[in-house]
Amino acid sequence: MSEEQNRSERQPAATARRSAARQMACNAAGAMRHTVAGAFAVPAAALAAPRRGRARIAFARQVAMYLAHVGWGLSLTEVGRLFSRDRTTVAHACRTIEDRRDDALLDRVLTLLEAVVRMHARTVENVEETR
């Protein structure tokens, strides 16, 4: 079998995996918004709002975008789509959160939220695999 044929047979499977991952992320995005909203005491709907909002809401949204990128491994563009933001906004959010991880309390909160997000992603993957 030629390399080109081999590659063309792998592409649909890879595309299907990416599509499934995107669908999983969209389905789990609501749960993650509620988790982050609860941790930062802001309304979950505010994290998906088209406007920036108050500073604490904007920060919670940045955390949620960071977790979607780091915890789920989504690209900046994919995270941007989930939050109706541009990829450069997501990149800024990720840099901002990384810079603020020097604060021990925030770092601990982020570590716990990352664990919750990863656990939730694994649970959703397991459910998807059993279908």
C-alpha positions, -999 to +999 in steps of 0.1 A: +000+000+000+014+034-009+020+061+016-006+083+000-033+056+003-023+049+038-025+086+047-059+090+030-073+061+050-061+076+083-075+111+076-112+103+080-105+086+114-085+115+126-112+139+114-138+119+132-117+119+164-113+157+163-150+161+156-159+139+185-135+159+207-151+192+197-186+178+203-175+166+237-160+200+245-192+217+235-213+194+256-190+198+286-186+235+282-218+242+301-207+220+330-174+237+331-189+272+331-211+262+361-180+248+379-159+279+374-189+302+381-194+284+414-158+286+423-157+324+416-193+332+428-204+346+395-234+337+373-227+310+348-246+328+321-222+358+325-193+337+314-209+332+280-221+368+277-210+388+247-197+417+267-167+418+291-187+425+322-173+433+356-137+425+364-145+394+385-167+380+357-140+387+331-114+370+353-137+339+358-142+337+321-104+339+316-100+310+340-127+290+322-109+296+288-076+287+304-091+254+317-106+246+284-072+250+267-051+234+293-075+208+308-091+197+276-062+204+253-083+224+229-067+248+205-071+285+211-094+287+181-116+260+195-118+276+229-126+309+213-156+293+195-168+278+228-168+313+244-176+334+214-142+350+215-113+355+192-083+331+196-061+361+205-085+369+234-081+333+245-043+335+242-044+367+264-065+349+290-041+320+291-011+343+296-029+363+322-039+332+342-004+317+339+011+350+352-012+350+382-004+315+392+023+329+415-004+336+440-005+304+461-042+305+467-051+310+431-027+283+421-044+259+445-078+268+432-067+263+396-050+230+404-083+217+419-104+231+390-080+215+365-085+181+382-123+185+381-122+195+344-099+166+335-120+142+355-152+155+338-135+152+303-126+115+310-161+108+322-176+123+291-151+103+269-160+071+287-197+077+281-191+085+244-171+053+240-199+032+254-224+045+229 
